[in-house]
Amino acid sequence: MVFSSTVFLFLFLPITLLLYFNPLCKKREYRNIVLLIMSLGFYGWGEPVFIFLMLLSIVVNWFLALQIDKNAENIKMQKHIVRFAVFYNLGILFIFKYLTFVLQNIGLLIHDQGIVINIALPIGISFFTFQILSYVLDVYYGNAKVQKNVLNVALYIAMFPQLVAGPIVRYSVVAEEIQSREESAQDFTDGFTRFVFGLGKKVLIANYLAMMVDNIFLMENRSVATLWLGCIGYALQIYFDFSGYSDMAIGLGRVFGFTFNENFNYPYISKSIPEFWRRWHISVSEWFRDYLFYPVIRSNWCIRLSNWSKKKFSKDVAKLIPTLVATMIVWTATGIWHGANWTYILWGVYYGVLISLSHIVKKPMKKWNKEHAFTGSKWFDIFRIVRTMFLVCIGYVLFRADSVNYAWSYLKGMFGIGVTQGIDDVFIEYIGNAKYVLIAALIFSVPIIPWLKENKKVPGMIKNVFVSIATIVVFALAVLVSIKSTYNPFIYFNF
């Protein structure tokens, strides 16, 4: 079930709201149970069998967290429990998501195509696995108090707004709200408004661009312009698809009294690749930073590497080496997390190299910037944004392509290699058909809405009336499109 489906909008959500806000269901415990049951129903709508896998993970990790808290004075035992928790969670993820890929590649190496196994991928397994693992690790690090009620842990993991595609919510963010939140009419209104605008992003922009992008990526003969249109179209599609989902998740959470952290902060105005990843998919970027990058940097072998570097290289270089190694490990892991395909792994390595280079040139560039006054100008900022987006678009080809060979062929074509035409009729036709959607996508991918909200020249009453009218119009259009269209996937459901 997806948020933008008519089943969700006109059946599941209304029933959930009626049960949740029922006068007979005022106690927090009752509302939590209603939300948990409906969340399990939401997840099991298409694949009921995988509910048991998620419930097993919830119970196992709840028990492991209790054991970590119980052995607070026994650090050695705590470490053993944490290692088991990591092994268990990543092991489940490996079996369902990567085992087939690994066996296929082993078969290629030994020239035996008989090693094939097909395992269905549970929707959102990467997200709920990382979320539940963050709970166990936060209890271990002392960043969250252990939850003794297994139903509260289950609600934290299974809560349907963020279950299948994030954002990854830290337990410490919602721990108090699970037990003592207060819903309000203002929260309901603000949350539903946020949900509607996310729905509009998904249905009115992302879905339309998806059809154009899919067609371009399936074509055999394309012009340079068409190839760039496909790449830029995909950049806009994935942003509005995923940020739209995040808006809907955050909005629905607000309706039920929960406050989730932001997951996107207008990444397409970033002036550097590191800034881009501080703005894009924030919850996953922070997960890898806190639970992989920092532990790697603090590990004994990395400290030994740092000590060795100090003996062999200058002070500045010695400081960089552990950071560069940790960066490459983290980004290779990030690529693997996104999918079982060599394109995702190369995409992760690509960003690892880019961010490593940014670490290397950071100090020289800082010095150079001080010496050149024009670097603070708007034109230089625009240049940096364009440069960043150029590199991001190159990465998107790797991310979108089905194979490494296809990605390489597509990238070469974007620069005129092996392509005979600069512009073709396909490009002109798509630009003509999609121009309004593309213009809207470009406008709303920059922070024009926050600027309008903060503009003091416009009276608050006018802003409120505008938001109300816009909400009604967007919802009506989104519903009409959803009823007519059968094309309604979420990109990140695959992860």
Disulfide bonds with the S-S distance in Angstrom:
none
